[in-house]
Amino acid sequence: MKLLLLNGHGINMHVDGAKLHIKDGRFSTTEDPQEYVFSPKRMDIDSIVVYGRSGSLSLEAIRWLIKHNVQITMLDWNGKLLTTMLPSESTNVKTKFAQYHAYEDSDVRLKLAKKFIEAKFSKSEAVLDYLKQRDPEIEYDFSDDKAKLEKANSIRDILGVEGGVAWKYWNEYAKAIPEEYDFRARTDNNARASNSGDKINVMFNYGYALLESECMRAINSVGLDAHVGFLHEMNPSKNSLAYDLQEPFRFIVDLAVMNLIEKGVMNNKDFIRTESFSLRLRPTGARKVTEEFNAMMNGKVEYRKKNSSWSSVLLVKARELSHQLVGKRKIVEFSKPVYVDKRVDTDSLRQKIIDMSYTDWKKMGFSKGTLHYMKQNAKSDKPFTLNAHVRERLENWTRCY
């Protein structure tokens, strides 16, 4: 998956000589905006995200993009999804009819709603397990909540259980965020979330909008109706099924935001405070969040004996759902594949690197400069990685330590 973010004033997309010409926006007269030219059948962009203030998009450019299966997503100043122009959808109307019948069947709807939340619980545990490797004070236990979910016999009951787990999850997640970010809580209430007062919620809002757009793309491609969900109620202004499908993949945004925090790449210039004291992402901040989200979506995971990206898995899950609805599949498990990522920059490993002597390191065949660089990384709060052979030898040394 490859996203192209356009923002600023004067964005322009038009076709000239069968080629698509795109000009990014600008925020001052001294800027020289980026320009892109794409030839027919050579488009390597999957989705264009417009977070701009003004510009033009010609009808011929829309036609060109749709013909090349490129999604166009428009976000407002709050980072909320305004609209998305999708490539041609599946014309198999039987899929939509099966979806509507499933929605009207209370038992089927309940089972599917539970599947989405079971997956959300599973992925939430994966995120906290990942964070716990650096922050041992993180503790959680969802066992009672899982039991309550199994016994739930209405959508309201399910949402009640989900709300309890979400409260626990965000309390623990907050422990990994430095105090200077002033993160207190996360809410899905649109009125509050769109008027965020802290940087973390601003990044979440924007990231979840990107995820919603990708869910819309997947839903559209398999011929489902994005407005008819099973967990979330239908609403004229909401894409209920897209919200459902987000649940198993919200962890991607949660980890992307945490990566940005740990890398220390976000700064005050990436945000702007409005007259109503709400916080918004500047174009530089939006670009950083987009790039990190894109990197996470392109991360690899083993599924069905294949090494797939998470963006591919999202599409596969939408297809599995459609197949279950029409009777081609008995069950769909949104909890799989499981996200597993073992950190190399745990507190214990950092300490072992710091304690490593240059003499012992040299005996392993490494240079003094390499260890010096590793010690600098270990003493900082930023994340770092190690080559496999370096880590292996370091772990062998620690067993004898």
N, C-alpha and C positions, 0 to 999 in steps of 0.2 A: 504494500500500500504506500502511495506517495501523495502527500497533501501539498497544495500550493496556497499560501496565505497572501491575500491582497488587502491592504488597508491604507488609510489616508484619503486625501482629496485628489480627484482627477483620475480615478481608476478607469481604464479603457480596455474594452475587448471588442475586436472587430476582425473581419475576414478580408484579406486582400490577396488576390491571386491564388485562391484555394488554401492559403495558409492562415492560421489563427495568430493574430497579433495581440499580445497582452502587455499592458503597461501598468505597473504598480502605482499606487498613490504616493503623494508627497505631503509633508507637513510644513514646508517652508519653501520659498522661492529659490533658495540656494541648493536644494536637494536635487540629485540626479536620479530619478526613479529607475528601478530595474525594469528592463523590457525583455519579453520572451517571444519567440517565434516558433510555432509548431507546424510541421508539414503534415499533410494528410497521411493517415495510417501510421504515423510515427509519434503519436502522443503517449508520453510515459507518465502522465499525471492521472491519478484515479479520481481525485476530488479537488475542487477549488473552493476555498473558504473565503468569503468576503466579509471583512470586519471593517469596512470603510465608511467614510462620511459622505462622499459624493463620487459620481462617475457615470459612465455609460456602458451599456451592454447591448450590442446590436442584435437584431432578430437573427441575422445570418450567423452570428457567433453562437447564439443559443442552439441553433440547428446544428452547427458544426460540432459543438460539445456533446450534444445528445447523441449524434450519430457515432461519436467516438466513445460512448459510454462513460462520459465524465460527469460526475455529480457537481452541482453548483449549490453551495450552502450560504445562506445569508444570515448573519448574526447581528443583533442590535447592540447598542452601546453597553448594555448590561451583560453581554455575552450570552443572551438567550437566543435560541433558534427561532428566527422569523419565518423562514420558508426554505424549502430545498427543491431544486429542480432535478428530477431523477431520470435516469435512462429508461428506455421502454421496459414496462413490466411484463411479467408472465401473463399470458392470455387464457390460462387454464381457470375458467370460472368455477369449476368444481371445487377448487381449493378454497375459494372464498365462501361458497355455500357450506362446505364442511366446517369452516371456521365459525360461521354464524350459528350453525346447529350445535356446535360444541359450546359456544357461549350460552346458548339457551338451556343446555343440559347442566343443571346445577352440580351434579356429581362429577362430570367431566371437567367442568370449569374449576371446581375445588381442587381436583387432583393436579391440574396444570398449574394453578396458582401456588400450590405447595411446592411443586418442582422448582419454580423460579426462586422461591424463598429459601428452599434447601440449598440451592446453588449459591445464593447470596451469603448464607451462613458459612458455607464451606470456603468461599473465597475470602470472606472476612477473617476467618481463622488463619488462612494462608498469609494474609497481609500482616496480621499481628504476630504470627510465628516469625516472619521475616524481620519485623521491627524488633522483636524480642532478642534477636541475636546481637543487637547493639545496645538495647535498653532492657536489661533483665528485670526491671521493676514492672514491666508490662505483664499483667495477669488477666486471665479471662476463663470463663467456664460457661459454655452455651448448652450444656447437657440438659438442664431443666427446660430451657427454651425449646430445644429440639423435641422433647417429650410433649410439651404443650402444642407445638406445631402439628405433631402427629395426631393429636386428639382434636384439633380444631375442626369444627363442622360448619364454618361460615367464612366468607371473605373478611368480614369484620374481625373475627377471631384471629385469622391469619395476620392481618395488618396490625392487630394488637401485639401479637408475639413479635412480629418484625420490628415494631417500634421499640420494644424492650431491648432487643439485641442491638439495634442501632445505637441506643443510648449507651450501652456498655462499650460498644465498639469505638465510638468517638471519644469516650472518656479515656480509653487506653491509647488510641491513636494520638491524642493530644499530648501524651507524655513524651512522645518522640519529637515534638516540635519545640524549638527554642522559644524562650519567653518573649523575645523581641518581636515575634510575629503576632503576639496578643490573640492567639486562637483560643476561644472558649468553648464553642459548640458548633455543630453543623445542623442545619435544618433543611428539609425539603419543601418547606412552605415557600411558595413562589414570591409572596409579598415581601418576606424577610430576606430570602436568599438573593433576590435581584437588587436589594439595597444593602449589600454587604458592607460592613464597617471594617473588616480585617482582610489582609492580603490572602490568607489561606482560602477563605470562602470565595473570594473573587476568582482565584485560580480554579477552584472546584467548579464553580458555575460555568466558566468557559470550557473546561475540560469535559464536563458532562454534556454540554451542548454539542461538542464535537462527537462524543460517543453516540448521542441521540441521532445525529445525522448519519453515522455509519450504520446504526440499527435500521434506520429508515431505508437506507440503500439495500440492506440484506433482505428486509421484509418485502420490499418492492420487487426484488429480483426473483423471489420464489412465489409471487402471486398472492400474498396475504394482504389483508386490510389493516393498515397501521392504526386505524381508529378503533378497532375492536380488540381490546385486551381481555385477559382472564383474571389478572390480579388487580389491575387498575381499572376503575370504572370509566365508561365512555363519557366523553365530554367534547362538545363541539370544538373547543380550542386546544385539545390535547391529543397526542398520538399515543393512545393507551397501550397498544401492543409494543410500540417502541420503548415505552417505559418498562414494560414487562421484560423485554429482551435485554434491557440495560442491566438489570439486576445481577445476572451472572458475570457481567463484565465491568462493573463499576470499579472493581479492584485495580483495573488498568489505570484509571484516572487517579485513584488514591495513591498508587505507587509512583506515577509520573510526577505528581505534586511533591511527594516526599523526596524523590530524586532531585528535583530542582532545589528543594530546601537544603538537602545534604551537600549538594555541589556548591551551594552558595552563589548561584548565578543570578538570582533575582535581587534587584536593588530598588531603592526608592524611586528611581527614575522610570521604572517599569510600571508605576501606578500613578493615578491621578485622583485627587479628592474633589468631588463635585460640590456645588453650592449647598446641596442638601446633606453634605457630609458623608455621602456614600463613596465607596471606593470603586474604581474602574481600572482595567488594564490599559496601559498605553500600547501602541503598536509594537514596541520592542518587547514588552511583556507577553503580549499575545503570541508573538513569533516564538518566543522561548517555550511557552506552554504547548504550542502546536508541534514544535519539533520534538519535544519530549514525548508527547502523546503518540506521535507518528512512530518514534523509535520503539515505544512499548508495544504498539499494535503490530510492528514488524518483528517483534521478539519471537523466537522459535519455541515450539512445544511439541512433544510427541503425541500424536493422536491418530488412531486407526493405523498404527504401524508406519506413519509418515511423519516427517519433520515439517510441521506446518506453522505458519504465522498465526498470531491471535486474530488478525483480521480475517484470515481464511476460516478459522474455527468459528467465528461469529456467523459467517455466511453458512457454514455447514450446519450449525445449530438451528438457524432459521429454516433451512431445508429439512432437517430432521423433524422439526415441529410440523411443517406442512405435510410431510409424509405420514406422520402419526394421525393427523386430522383426517386425511383421506383414506386411512386404513392400510397404508403401505408399511407402517412400522408400529410395533406394539407399544413401545414406550420411548420417551426421550429423556435423557439424563443431562441436565444443564450443569451439574456439578463436575462433569468430566469434559475435558481433561483437567487435572488438578495442577494448580500453579505451585511449583516448588523452586525455590532459589536459595541456595546456601551462600551466605556472605563470607568473604575472605577477610573483611575488615572488622571482625568482632573485637570486643574489648580485650579478650584473652589473647588473641593473635597479635594485636597491637603491642601488648605488653611483652610478649615473647620476642617480637622483633626488636623492641627497645632493649631488652636484656641480652640479646645476641651479641657476642663479642666478635670483633673484627678478625681475631685469630681463628675462631671456629668457623666463621663465614668463609675465610680464605681456604681452609682445609676442604670445604665443599666444592671448591673450584670457581668461586665467584670473586669478583673484584670488590675492593674496598668502596669504590664509588657507588656500586649498586646498593650495598647495605646502607650507606650514608643517605641515599635517596629514599630508601624504604623507611629508615628511621624518621626522616622528616615527615613522610606521609603518615606514619603511625602516631606521631605526636600531634598531628592536626585533627580537626573534627570532621574533615571532609572524607568522603568515601574513596576507596582506592581498590585496585585489582592487582592480582599477581599472576604471572605466567604459571602454567600448570607444573612445569618442571621445578620452578623456584618454590612453589607452594609445597610440592611433594617433598623436596629435600628439607624444607623448613619444618614440615610436620614430622619427618623422620628424626630431625634433631630434637624436637620438643619431646618426643617419646623418651629420649635419653636424658632429658633435662632434669 
